[in-house]
């Protein structure tokens, strides 16, 4: 069933009106920014961005050298996928299947492969209370989602990936950030904000544009390279 765009906006505004805390510490939401971002990201996701599985082998081989990996074309999937797990510590996993917040316009979900083997650090806001916020989730992304991209950050070293993995793990236990435009806070995180922050701390701004940072921004960023893609 397809709902009109105006109905989606009305639902979102109603949700935030009900859910917005009333304490002096409450985040302030700019509903005009929300509507502008809804329109921009709707265009990006539905009209501009086309999912494809083409991979830039030469760029991947160049970046793999920084991670001390020697890649042959026929080896690629076997190097990056172990069972249902994709990637190595610090790598970015992105899907546009579903969202971490529960709103279609939020545009997908993302996480960073943990330095704890077999896990990804992710932040959800649409799970049960004990599962919301920054948590370890099993790295079963190959089967959990139909469409997945695994990303490297161009020019990053092993130390950079180690930092991204450990930084994300150290945020475990923090709450979900429903104020998508407050990306600078480090007291709470939504999924793509958490990924963005780890790499921002190392000198890479992976936000493709706008006040909020969305999963699709990480894919479209000129600083990232999709080295694995499915779906």
Backbone as CSV, one residue per row, in Angstrom:
resi,resn,N_x,N_y,N_z,CA_x,CA_y,CA_z,C_x,C_y,C_z
1,UNK,0.845,-1.185,0.000,0.000,0.000,0.000,0.882,1.238,0.000
2,UNK,0.580,2.212,-0.870,1.390,3.411,-0.974,0.658,4.581,-0.324
3,UNK,1.339,5.286,0.560,0.790,6.456,1.215,1.341,7.703,0.546
4,UNK,0.564,8.754,0.570,1.050,9.996,-0.020,2.167,10.571,0.821
5,UNK,2.970,11.371,0.163,4.117,12.002,0.842,3.650,12.909,1.978
6,UNK,2.492,13.588,1.782,1.989,14.491,2.813,1.539,13.731,4.050
7,UNK,1.008,12.532,3.840,0.608,11.719,4.991,1.819,11.311,5.803
8,UNK,2.922,10.967,5.107,4.156,10.593,5.797,4.658,11.745,6.640
9,UNK,4.668,12.959,6.067,5.121,14.129,6.815,4.252,14.357,8.047
10,UNK,2.921,14.251,7.860,2.007,14.461,8.981,2.270,13.461,10.096
11,UNK,2.524,12.202,9.713,2.809,11.174,10.712,4.082,11.488,11.483
12,UNK,5.107,11.903,10.750,6.385,12.199,11.393,6.251,13.348,12.365
13,UNK,5.602,14.415,11.935,5.442,15.582,12.806,4.608,15.238,14.032
14,UNK,3.566,14.439,13.838,2.748,14.009,14.977,3.563,13.179,15.948
15,UNK,4.379,12.274,15.410,5.217,11.417,16.261,6.145,12.243,17.131
16,UNK,6.836,13.200,16.520,7.792,13.994,17.281,7.087,14.907,18.284
17,UNK,5.870,15.366,17.947,5.119,16.190,18.886,4.782,15.407,20.138
18,UNK,4.432,14.122,19.945,4.068,13.265,21.075,5.290,12.821,21.855
19,UNK,6.350,12.440,21.117,7.512,11.819,21.737,8.540,12.802,22.263
20,UNK,8.506,14.060,21.835,9.514,15.017,22.240,9.469,15.254,23.734
21,UNK,10.563,15.051,24.470,10.571,15.264,25.909,10.239,16.705,26.249
22,UNK,9.660,16.928,27.437,9.263,18.257,27.855,10.208,18.850,28.883
23,UNK,11.292,18.160,29.227,12.230,18.677,30.206,13.093,19.748,29.585
24,UNK,13.817,20.487,30.427,14.677,21.561,29.950,15.836,21.022,29.132
25,UNK,16.107,19.716,29.233,17.206,19.102,28.510,16.760,18.516,27.172
26,UNK,15.512,18.717,26.820,14.989,18.113,25.595,15.664,18.702,24.368
27,UNK,15.842,17.843,23.341,16.388,18.308,22.074,15.342,19.158,21.366
28,UNK,15.765,20.167,20.649,14.868,21.045,19.911,14.841,20.613,18.456
29,UNK,13.644,20.334,17.952,13.497,19.880,16.573,13.015,21.031,15.705
30,UNK,13.638,21.225,14.582,13.230,22.206,13.596,12.429,21.476,12.537
31,UNK,11.091,21.586,12.596,10.245,20.810,11.699,10.404,21.241,10.246
32,UNK,10.777,22.499,9.999,11.037,22.911,8.627,12.227,22.155,8.056
33,UNK,13.259,21.964,8.896,14.415,21.195,8.452,14.031,19.750,8.196
34,UNK,13.156,19.210,9.040,12.717,17.831,8.861,12.019,17.687,7.505
35,UNK,11.122,18.618,7.194,10.394,18.531,5.932,11.328,18.712,4.737
36,UNK,12.275,19.646,4.852,13.241,19.848,3.770,14.080,18.599,3.550
37,UNK,14.492,17.967,4.659,15.315,16.773,4.534,14.507,15.606,3.988
38,UNK,13.228,15.531,4.368,12.355,14.495,3.821,12.324,14.582,2.303
39,UNK,12.125,15.793,1.783,12.039,15.979,0.347,13.363,15.656,-0.326
40,UNK,14.460,16.133,0.270,15.781,15.919,-0.325,16.131,14.445,-0.355
41,UNK,15.889,13.746,0.757,16.267,12.347,0.809,15.311,11.465,0.017
42,UNK,14.055,11.871,-0.084,13.141,11.136,-0.950,13.666,11.174,-2.382
43,UNK,14.120,12.362,-2.815,14.668,12.490,-4.169,15.930,11.654,-4.319
44,UNK,16.800,11.695,-3.310,18.048,10.939,-3.371,17.794,9.443,-3.450
45,UNK,16.928,8.946,-2.578,16.710,7.514,-2.488,15.892,6.968,-3.652
46,UNK,14.864,7.706,-4.062,13.937,7.169,-5.048,14.332,7.540,-6.473
47,UNK,14.834,8.747,-6.671,15.093,9.211,-8.023,16.566,9.183,-8.401
48,UNK,17.422,9.693,-7.529,18.822,9.885,-7.892,19.676,8.638,-7.695
49,UNK,19.490,7.963,-6.564,20.382,6.858,-6.251,19.854,5.551,-6.812
50,UNK,20.673,4.889,-7.598,20.324,3.592,-8.166,21.296,2.541,-7.642
51,UNK,20.766,1.561,-6.923,21.604,0.503,-6.377,22.194,-0.327,-7.511
52,UNK,23.494,-0.575,-7.441,24.117,-1.485,-8.397,25.262,-2.203,-7.707
53,UNK,25.690,-3.287,-8.297,26.730,-4.114,-7.694,28.072,-4.019,-8.410
54,UNK,28.245,-2.987,-9.212,29.510,-2.796,-9.890,30.564,-2.297,-8.892
55,UNK,31.734,-2.921,-8.927,32.794,-2.576,-7.984,34.032,-2.070,-8.719
56,UNK,34.663,-1.030,-8.219,35.856,-0.458,-8.869,37.111,-1.247,-8.489
57,UNK,37.402,-2.300,-9.230,38.461,-3.237,-8.842,39.810,-2.554,-8.637
58,UNK,40.177,-1.628,-9.519,41.487,-0.986,-9.390,41.593,-0.173,-8.106
59,UNK,40.519,0.559,-7.770,40.532,1.330,-6.513,40.549,0.393,-5.307
60,UNK,39.824,-0.702,-5.410,39.788,-1.670,-4.310,41.174,-2.257,-4.090
61,UNK,41.846,-2.630,-5.173,43.196,-3.194,-5.049,44.164,-2.195,-4.430
62,UNK,44.038,-0.928,-4.813,44.905,0.114,-4.264,44.670,0.286,-2.772
63,UNK,43.404,0.343,-2.366,43.096,0.518,-0.943,43.422,-0.735,-0.141
64,UNK,43.247,-1.896,-0.756,43.550,-3.146,-0.059,45.017,-3.215,0.334
65,UNK,45.874,-2.605,-0.467,47.305,-2.608,-0.147,47.569,-1.938,1.196
66,UNK,46.756,-0.908,1.542,46.906,-0.233,2.837,46.486,-1.148,3.985
67,UNK,45.629,-2.133,3.667,45.195,-3.101,4.668,45.964,-4.421,4.547
68,UNK,46.998,-4.368,3.717,47.878,-5.522,3.539,47.115,-6.727,3.005
69,UNK,46.244,-6.461,2.042,45.476,-7.509,1.381,45.788,-7.453,-0.110
70,UNK,46.122,-8.583,-0.695,46.392,-8.669,-2.118,45.183,-9.303,-2.798
71,UNK,44.525,-8.531,-3.660,43.251,-8.980,-4.215,43.367,-9.384,-5.676
72,UNK,42.842,-10.547,-5.972,42.587,-10.978,-7.342,41.075,-10.943,-7.540
73,UNK,40.632,-10.665,-8.734,39.212,-10.490,-9.006,38.382,-11.660,-8.494
74,UNK,38.814,-12.879,-8.772,38.027,-14.048,-8.388,38.073,-14.339,-6.891
75,UNK,38.961,-13.658,-6.163,39.094,-13.897,-4.728,38.226,-12.978,-3.887
76,UNK,37.640,-11.958,-4.482,37.093,-10.855,-3.700,36.074,-11.301,-2.650
77,UNK,35.055,-12.033,-3.058,34.025,-12.394,-2.084,34.570,-13.298,-0.997
78,UNK,35.438,-14.243,-1.352,35.977,-15.152,-0.342,36.854,-14.427,0.670
79,UNK,37.444,-13.302,0.252,38.290,-12.538,1.169,37.465,-11.743,2.172
80,UNK,36.280,-11.300,1.754,35.521,-10.368,2.572,34.314,-10.966,3.280
81,UNK,33.964,-12.198,2.959,32.799,-12.833,3.567,33.209,-14.133,4.240
82,UNK,32.842,-14.263,5.510,33.089,-15.493,6.261,31.760,-15.972,6.813
83,UNK,31.219,-17.023,6.243,29.885,-17.461,6.651,28.868,-16.392,6.304
84,UNK,28.156,-15.893,7.321,27.195,-14.816,7.110,27.765,-13.453,7.457
85,UNK,29.039,-13.424,7.887,29.674,-12.179,8.305,30.385,-11.521,7.136
86,UNK,30.274,-10.188,7.090,30.927,-9.407,6.043,31.902,-8.434,6.688
87,UNK,33.090,-8.291,6.110,34.007,-7.235,6.500,34.934,-7.563,7.648
88,UNK,35.800,-6.579,7.933,36.769,-6.659,9.009,36.620,-5.443,9.912
89,UNK,37.225,-5.447,11.106,37.044,-4.335,12.051,37.256,-2.972,11.421
90,UNK,36.301,-2.074,11.685,36.360,-0.719,11.173,35.661,-0.515,9.852
91,UNK,35.379,-1.610,9.122,34.663,-1.500,7.851,33.229,-1.048,8.107
92,UNK,32.654,-0.366,7.122,31.292,0.159,7.221,30.344,-0.738,6.434
93,UNK,29.253,-1.161,7.057,28.215,-1.937,6.380,26.975,-1.069,6.249
94,UNK,26.375,-1.074,5.052,25.204,-0.238,4.788,24.153,-1.047,4.054
95,UNK,22.888,-0.860,4.453,21.764,-1.408,3.709,20.719,-0.321,3.569
96,UNK,19.936,-0.380,2.515,18.783,0.503,2.384,17.491,-0.276,2.591
97,UNK,17.613,-1.514,3.068,16.449,-2.326,3.442,16.037,-1.946,4.854
98,UNK,14.862,-1.362,5.020,14.411,-1.004,6.348,15.186,0.185,6.893
99,UNK,14.939,0.517,8.165,15.628,1.629,8.812,15.897,1.290,10.263
100,UNK,16.807,2.033,10.879,17.081,1.839,12.298,16.075,2.577,13.162
101,UNK,15.366,3.562,12.562,14.426,4.365,13.338,12.987,3.913,13.169
102,UNK,12.704,3.162,12.101,11.350,2.726,11.853,10.602,3.596,10.870
103,UNK,11.239,4.679,10.374,10.603,5.557,9.406,11.220,5.301,8.035
104,UNK,10.384,5.119,7.007,10.889,4.833,5.675,11.809,5.942,5.185
105,UNK,11.469,7.191,5.510,12.258,8.306,5.015,13.629,8.394,5.665
106,UNK,13.849,7.665,6.773,15.159,7.705,7.425,16.221,7.027,6.575
107,UNK,15.814,6.202,5.637,16.712,5.775,4.568,17.753,4.745,4.908
108,UNK,17.373,3.605,5.440,18.306,2.505,5.580,18.927,2.365,6.963
109,UNK,20.006,1.599,7.006,20.665,1.280,8.273,22.141,1.034,8.006
110,UNK,22.972,1.260,9.014,24.406,1.081,8.852,25.049,0.724,10.185
111,UNK,26.257,0.199,10.122,27.013,-0.139,11.332,28.481,-0.283,10.980
112,UNK,29.307,-0.387,12.016,30.745,-0.583,11.843,31.118,-1.954,12.390
113,UNK,31.873,-2.714,11.608,32.315,-4.029,12.054,33.169,-3.858,13.311
114,UNK,32.831,-4.606,14.336,33.487,-4.466,15.638,34.854,-5.137,15.665
115,UNK,35.661,-4.729,16.651,36.921,-5.431,16.888,36.720,-6.651,17.776
116,UNK,35.465,-6.904,18.149,35.093,-8.159,18.796,34.618,-9.093,17.689
117,UNK,35.324,-10.191,17.431,35.016,-11.040,16.280,33.551,-11.479,16.237
118,UNK,32.966,-11.365,15.044,31.609,-11.846,14.836,30.521,-10.838,15.119
119,UNK,30.884,-9.571,15.409,29.875,-8.580,15.770,30.023,-7.289,14.970
120,UNK,28.893,-6.570,14.905,28.847,-5.231,14.322,28.262,-4.296,15.376
121,UNK,28.826,-3.102,15.513,28.265,-2.104,16.421,27.212,-1.323,15.653
122,UNK,25.983,-1.326,16.166,24.855,-0.702,15.487,23.990,0.023,16.508
123,UNK,23.234,1.004,16.025,22.306,1.715,16.907,20.908,1.682,16.309
124,UNK,19.959,1.153,17.084,18.565,1.079,16.666,17.689,1.935,17.580
125,UNK,16.589,2.409,16.999,15.606,3.132,17.793,14.222,2.553,17.667
126,UNK,14.100,1.414,16.977,12.782,0.822,16.741,12.675,-0.603,17.269
127,UNK,13.557,-0.926,18.219,13.512,-2.250,18.838,12.863,-2.133,20.225
128,UNK,12.949,-3.188,21.011,12.488,-3.115,22.393,13.451,-2.263,23.205
129,UNK,13.023,-1.826,24.385,13.815,-0.904,25.197,15.213,-1.436,25.453
130,UNK,15.331,-2.705,25.758,16.639,-3.263,26.089,17.538,-3.423,24.865
131,UNK,16.977,-3.293,23.667,17.774,-3.445,22.450,18.000,-2.142,21.716
132,UNK,17.348,-1.072,22.152,17.536,0.209,21.494,18.859,0.840,21.896
133,UNK,19.312,1.796,21.078,20.577,2.451,21.354,21.735,1.669,20.772
134,UNK,22.940,2.049,21.174,24.158,1.445,20.617,24.388,0.087,21.257
135,UNK,24.493,-0.935,20.428,24.645,-2.298,20.928,25.531,-3.103,19.970
136,UNK,26.012,-4.234,20.465,26.629,-5.240,19.611,25.519,-6.086,18.999
137,UNK,25.600,-6.295,17.684,24.698,-7.201,16.998,25.535,-8.207,16.220
138,UNK,25.035,-9.435,16.123,25.758,-10.476,15.400,25.962,-10.038,13.962
139,UNK,27.155,-10.269,13.442,27.448,-9.930,12.054,26.892,-11.020,11.137
140,UNK,25.595,-10.904,10.874,24.922,-11.818,9.949,24.337,-11.035,8.777
141,UNK,25.040,-9.981,8.402,24.509,-9.058,7.407,24.294,-9.713,6.047
142,UNK,25.042,-10.739,5.729,24.875,-11.366,4.409,23.480,-11.962,4.257
143,UNK,22.916,-12.449,5.350,21.579,-13.034,5.287,20.518,-12.153,5.944
144,UNK,20.934,-11.230,6.810,19.960,-10.378,7.499,19.268,-9.427,6.522
145,UNK,20.047,-8.913,5.569,19.505,-7.965,4.590,19.745,-8.470,3.169
146,UNK,18.813,-8.131,2.277,18.972,-8.542,0.874,20.030,-7.704,0.173
147,UNK,19.999,-6.386,0.439,20.944,-5.476,-0.204,21.940,-4.963,0.827
148,UNK,23.214,-5.213,0.573,24.271,-4.793,1.493,25.457,-4.276,0.699
149,UNK,26.038,-3.196,1.171,27.322,-2.744,0.663,28.291,-2.654,1.829
150,UNK,29.526,-3.072,1.594,30.594,-2.916,2.569,31.552,-1.869,2.028
151,UNK,31.916,-0.925,2.885,32.691,0.230,2.449,34.025,0.330,3.165
152,UNK,35.028,0.769,2.408,36.288,1.233,2.977,36.327,2.744,2.859
153,UNK,37.197,3.375,3.630,37.418,4.815,3.549,38.736,5.041,2.819
154,UNK,38.673,5.803,1.745,39.829,5.951,0.872,41.004,6.599,1.599
155,UNK,42.148,5.926,1.542,43.356,6.439,2.157,43.522,6.093,3.625
156,UNK,42.575,5.367,4.192,42.653,5.023,5.611,43.673,3.917,5.851
157,UNK,44.313,3.968,7.013,45.313,2.973,7.385,44.715,1.965,8.354
158,UNK,45.488,0.944,8.666,45.025,-0.041,9.648,44.736,0.616,10.991
159,UNK,45.517,1.618,11.360,45.269,2.325,12.618,43.928,3.057,12.594
160,UNK,43.570,3.606,11.438,42.288,4.298,11.310,41.124,3.315,11.485
161,UNK,41.238,2.157,10.850,40.172,1.157,10.990,40.078,0.648,12.425
162,UNK,41.226,0.462,13.055,41.231,0.009,14.450,40.551,1.038,15.342
163,UNK,40.812,2.311,15.069,40.172,3.370,15.858,38.664,3.360,15.659
164,UNK,38.212,3.279,14.394,36.780,3.295,14.115,36.070,2.152,14.823
165,UNK,36.678,0.973,14.801,36.071,-0.189,15.455,36.006,-0.006,16.964
166,UNK,37.098,0.449,17.569,37.134,0.588,19.028,36.268,1.751,19.493
167,UNK,36.249,2.859,18.731,35.420,4.006,19.114,33.950,3.616,19.147
168,UNK,33.500,2.931,18.105,32.101,2.515,18.072,31.784,1.561,19.216
169,UNK,32.689,0.624,19.486,32.448,-0.317,20.587,32.359,0.407,21.926
170,UNK,33.164,1.440,22.105,33.167,2.184,23.368,31.878,2.975,23.596
171,UNK,31.078,3.156,22.540,29.809,3.884,22.689,28.653,2.966,23.067
172,UNK,28.907,1.663,23.157,27.842,0.706,23.499,27.200,1.089,24.832
173,UNK,25.882,1.093,24.837,25.129,1.470,26.026,24.508,2.846,25.923
174,UNK,24.964,3.674,24.974,24.383,5.003,24.816,23.054,4.910,24.077
175,UNK,22.197,5.884,24.334,20.834,5.862,23.813,20.784,6.227,22.336
176,UNK,19.632,5.953,21.732,19.399,6.311,20.332,19.099,7.803,20.237
177,UNK,19.636,8.444,19.217,19.435,9.876,19.001,18.335,10.076,17.966
178,UNK,17.156,10.528,18.422,16.049,10.761,17.504,16.113,12.150,16.863
179,UNK,17.003,12.995,17.330,17.181,14.302,16.711,18.229,14.172,15.614
180,UNK,17.792,13.822,14.422,18.699,13.474,13.342,19.584,14.635,12.892
181,UNK,19.219,15.855,13.286,19.992,17.016,12.869,21.032,17.434,13.897
182,UNK,21.043,16.793,15.027,22.065,17.065,16.036,23.153,16.002,15.901
183,UNK,23.954,16.130,14.863,24.955,15.092,14.593,26.206,15.259,15.439
184,UNK,26.374,16.422,16.061,27.604,16.663,16.809,27.564,16.105,18.238
185,UNK,26.379,15.772,18.734,26.317,15.223,20.083,27.022,13.871,20.152
186,UNK,27.661,13.603,21.267,28.288,12.291,21.484,27.675,11.584,22.691
187,UNK,26.525,12.084,23.159,25.853,11.445,24.293,24.849,10.405,23.845
188,UNK,24.456,10.455,22.587,23.520,9.493,22.007,23.747,9.472,20.502
189,UNK,23.383,8.368,19.862,23.703,8.208,18.446,22.583,7.492,17.696
190,UNK,22.293,7.951,16.483,21.559,7.102,15.541,22.595,6.413,14.664
191,UNK,22.177,5.444,13.871,23.128,4.518,13.250,24.182,5.195,12.401
192,UNK,23.764,6.011,11.441,24.732,6.620,10.532,25.520,7.739,11.195
193,UNK,24.939,8.384,12.196,25.675,9.392,12.969,26.844,8.751,13.695
194,UNK,26.636,7.563,14.235,27.691,6.852,14.959,28.842,6.495,14.033
195,UNK,28.515,5.984,12.846,29.548,5.653,11.864,30.288,6.925,11.446
196,UNK,29.516,7.957,11.144,30.107,9.232,10.713,31.074,9.775,11.752
197,UNK,30.661,9.745,13.032,31.485,10.332,14.090,32.844,9.648,14.211
198,UNK,32.858,8.330,14.150,34.126,7.610,14.292,35.118,8.059,13.230
199,UNK,34.645,8.166,11.995,35.551,8.536,10.907,35.806,10.036,10.857
200,UNK,34.849,10.833,11.312,35.052,12.280,11.415,36.191,12.582,12.383
201,UNK,36.245,11.805,13.460,37.323,11.984,14.442,38.698,11.715,13.842
202,UNK,38.738,10.934,12.763,40.013,10.602,12.115,40.300,11.503,10.911
203,UNK,39.421,12.482,10.663,39.694,13.439,9.604,38.890,13.277,8.332
204,UNK,37.933,12.333,8.304,37.091,12.132,7.129,35.653,12.523,7.449
205,UNK,35.105,13.426,6.670,33.696,13.778,6.799,32.938,13.016,5.718
206,UNK,32.244,11.964,6.118,31.555,11.091,5.168,30.131,11.534,4.867
207,UNK,29.710,12.675,5.417,28.372,13.186,5.142,28.358,13.796,3.746
208,UNK,27.512,13.261,2.876,27.483,13.711,1.489,26.857,15.092,1.358
209,UNK,26.152,15.529,2.386,25.551,16.861,2.351,24.295,16.915,3.189
210,UNK,23.994,18.104,3.723,22.791,18.267,4.520,23.096,18.324,5.998
211,UNK,22.073,18.685,6.766,22.242,18.852,8.206,22.318,17.518,8.942
212,UNK,21.654,16.522,8.400,21.703,15.185,8.983,22.620,14.315,8.133
213,UNK,23.055,13.188,8.706,23.856,12.235,7.927,23.063,10.939,7.837
214,UNK,22.864,10.451,6.630,22.002,9.308,6.375,22.832,8.149,5.828
215,UNK,22.350,6.926,5.955,23.109,5.790,5.418,23.508,5.950,3.954
216,UNK,22.600,6.491,3.140,22.921,6.654,1.726,24.061,7.649,1.527
217,UNK,24.222,8.603,2.443,25.341,9.547,2.357,26.675,8.825,2.413
218,UNK,26.739,7.771,3.227,27.987,7.027,3.373,28.353,6.323,2.074
219,UNK,27.347,5.860,1.347,27.602,5.203,0.062,28.024,6.226,-0.980
220,UNK,27.346,7.379,-1.001,27.586,8.376,-2.027,28.817,9.239,-1.750
221,UNK,29.335,9.180,-0.542,30.506,9.994,-0.204,31.669,9.690,-1.141
222,UNK,32.372,10.719,-1.614,33.553,10.480,-2.460,34.715,9.872,-1.690
223,UNK,34.589,9.821,-0.361,35.672,9.283,0.468,35.532,7.788,0.739
224,UNK,34.429,7.176,0.298,34.234,5.748,0.551,34.300,4.952,-0.745
225,UNK,34.658,3.677,-0.603,34.740,2.756,-1.728,33.952,1.496,-1.370
226,UNK,32.977,1.146,-2.195,32.235,-0.092,-1.978,33.087,-1.244,-2.505
227,UNK,33.576,-2.087,-1.583,34.409,-3.217,-2.001,33.623,-4.525,-2.033
228,UNK,32.373,-4.476,-1.529,31.493,-5.649,-1.579,30.083,-5.138,-1.758
229,UNK,29.307,-5.815,-2.610,27.929,-5.403,-2.841,27.090,-6.626,-3.193
230,UNK,25.890,-6.679,-2.645,24.968,-7.772,-2.959,23.552,-7.225,-3.052
231,UNK,22.740,-7.931,-3.782,21.326,-7.589,-3.860,20.961,-6.784,-5.085
